[in-house]
């Protein structure tokens, strides 16, 4: 319930809106102090500095952020560029894990 909405967004709002489609990639990495999970697409992207007045509530992303914070003190960072795609990166700290 954490990665799925990110993949869904990458398909629905990224590659499906790109003429000819695109690619969605999922990658994981273990770092000394945390784990990261990245969901990337090479779709249409967007300008994160522009107000997102698209009529959507963005509740899926808000839910992912809240779930990560509550369950494991994790975080979600989203980077996007118009016509270049979007990457959503989850960071889960190792500190406190048994």
C-alpha positions in Angstrom: 0.0 0.0 0.0 3.0 2.3 -0.1 4.7 1.6 -3.5 1.5 0.7 -5.3 0.1 4.3 -5.4 3.4 5.6 -6.7 3.5 3.0 -9.5 -0.1 3.8 -10.3 0.6 7.5 -10.6 3.6 6.9 -12.8 1.5 4.9 -15.2 -1.7 7.0 -15.1 -0.2 10.5 -15.0 3.3 9.9 -16.5 3.7 7.4 -19.2 0.1 7.0 -20.3 0.0 10.7 -21.2 3.2 10.5 -23.2 2.8 9.9 -26.9 4.1 6.4 -27.6 4.0 5.5 -23.9 7.1 5.1 -21.7 8.8 3.1 -19.0 8.3 2.8 -15.3 11.2 1.5 -13.2 11.3 0.4 -9.5 14.7 0.3 -7.8 15.8 -0.4 -4.2 19.0 0.4 -2.4 20.5 -0.3 1.0 22.6 2.6 2.3 24.5 2.7 5.6 21.8 4.6 7.4 18.6 3.9 5.4 16.8 2.0 2.7 15.5 3.7 -0.4 12.9 2.7 -2.9 12.5 4.7 -6.1 9.7 4.7 -8.6 10.7 6.5 -11.8 9.0 7.1 -15.1 10.1 8.8 -18.4 6.6 10.3 -18.9 5.4 13.8 -19.3 6.5 15.0 -15.9 5.4 18.3 -14.4 6.8 21.6 -13.0 6.9 21.1 -9.2 7.3 24.9 -8.7 4.0 25.6 -10.5 0.7 25.3 -8.6 -1.0 22.0 -9.4 -4.4 23.2 -10.3 -5.4 20.0 -12.0 -8.6 19.3 -10.0 -7.1 16.3 -8.3 -6.9 15.9 -4.5 -3.6 14.2 -4.4 -4.8 12.1 -1.5 -2.8 9.0 -2.6 0.5 10.8 -2.2 -0.6 12.4 1.1 -1.6 8.9 2.4 1.8 7.5 1.4 3.6 10.3 3.2 1.4 9.8 6.4 1.8 6.0 6.3 5.6 6.3 6.0 5.9 8.8 8.8 3.7 6.9 11.2 5.0 3.4 10.5 8.8 3.8 10.2 9.6 7.6 10.3 10.1 7.4 6.6 9.7 10.1 4.0 8.8 10.6 0.4 10.5 13.0 -2.0 9.2 13.7 -5.5 11.4 15.1 -8.3 9.9 15.9 -11.7 10.7 17.9 -14.9 8.3 18.6 -17.7 8.8 16.3 -20.7 11.5 14.3 -18.7 9.5 12.3 -16.2 9.2 11.9 -12.5 11.0 10.1 -9.7 9.4 9.3 -6.3 11.9 8.2 -3.7 10.9 6.7 -0.4 13.5 6.8 2.4 13.3 4.5 5.4 15.8 5.1 8.2 17.6 2.1 9.7 17.8 3.7 13.1 15.3 2.1 15.5 14.9 -1.0 13.4 15.4 -4.3 15.3 
